[in-house]
Amino acid sequence: MVASSSKVPSVFPIFSDNQHKQPEQTFHWIEPALGPSKTCLHGVNLAPKASSRIAAFDLDGCLIESTIRQKKTTETTPSFQWWRPVVPKKLKEVHSEGYAIVIVTNQALRGANAIKEWKKKIPLIGAALPDVPFHILAATAKDAFRKPIPGMWYELERIFAEDNVTIDKTASLFVGDAAGRKVDHAGTDRKWALNVGIPFFTPEEYFLKFKPTPYTLQGFHPSSLLTDVPHVTPTSSPIVPTPLHTELVLFVGPPAIGKSRFYRAHFAGVGYVHVNQDTLGSRDKCVRAAREALEEGRSVVVDNTNRDSATRGFYITIAQKLGVPVRCFHFVGSSELAWHNNLYRAYNLPPGSSSAPKRDLLPYSAITSFRAAFKEPTVAEGFSEVRRVNWVFEGTDEERARWGMWLQIDGK
């Protein structure tokens, strides 16, 4: 039997009808918020102690009723309803069993005022759990903290490490409603649990003891990639000619597909000049830098997207005038792979990663615009050869583990 409404109120407003005073404040927000842009809110109820066992919960649609599909009203007084009356009792039990309770939530809050208003709701939840200490981490932007990217988990590990506590993932759990079922709006919570490596339950399974239901996780995952393809084709000749001679190499491919890493791995060490528009700032500067290096008898790699024959023609014409051979390396990969790599290098690189420098996130339009204007390179343009570079991840075991996670935010 679940508790009756007389014992567990269904709606918790800041002010009751009979009493115009705030409930006792057991909750407080910790300032400043977490992250370089202060986008991850962090608050605590009471004085939660670190534990090696974590019981993590999503908020909306899991602990409290979701407001995603509720109609907007003129009501300005913050309030909430428990997802089911059993929730507060279960949270108290979990705390008494020695778990550290952590709420991990994505919030679509537009602007500082929306964040300010939403933050008023959480102390109300804390007041309704006067005997239950908890942390709450709330991602308010589409960045490294937003599930399924595990940025909030990394912060939790850091916070607990300050108390000399290492989290035991096998003894921890996460409960969330975005589980990839037919009735769910997404699979974000299940993906987050898979990324972190902890057991996952839906609210129905955890609070109501329902049996698991089928689910499908949509979106791109690295496991969908072929693993038995050669890195570079054809394989009959070396990537760098022997003996070395002056040449121009054009890279062709979308952003975040491994072009710069390929340059560092194969061409940097033998003295090829690196020409890159992200560094130089404009195509004209790239063309000028390539021409000057070739005139000095130095080999050049133009590490840009070079999406069409017109763009590639600027460089090919210079090389032909100087009698320098030109080769093309065409980097092949889907837009979904490029976007995944973009998210990985911006938000999920291991600390101190040396094989792939951290980069700012490129807008999705940078990838889609490349596809819209792309023309496949051919020998007829003036190349001595066109070689295909298939995506093969290269990095440490930790880097591979982080790259191999679900990283798409809100389905993209």
Buried (B, 14 or more C-beta within 10 A) or exposed (E): EEBEEEEBEEEBBBEEEEEEEEBEEBBEBEEEBBBEEEBBBBBBBBEBEBBBBBBBBBBBBBBBBBBEEEEEEEEEEBBBBBBBBBBBBBBBEBBEEEBBBBBBBBBEBEEEEEBEEBBEBBBBBBBBBEEBBBBBBBBBBBBBBBBBBBBBBBBBBEBBEEEEBEBEBEBBBBBBBBBBBEEBEBBBBBBBBBBBEBEBBBBBBBBEEEEEBEEEBEBBBBEEBEEEEEBBEEEEEEBBEEEEEBBBBBBBBBBBBBBBBBBBEBBEEEEBBBBBBEEBEEBEEBBBBBBBBBEEEBBBBBBBBBBBBEBBBBBBBBBBEEEBBBBBBBBBBBBBBBBBBBBBBBBBBBEEBEEBEEBEBBEEEBBBBBEEEBBEBEEEBBBEEBBBBBBEBBBEEEBEBBBBBBBBBBEE
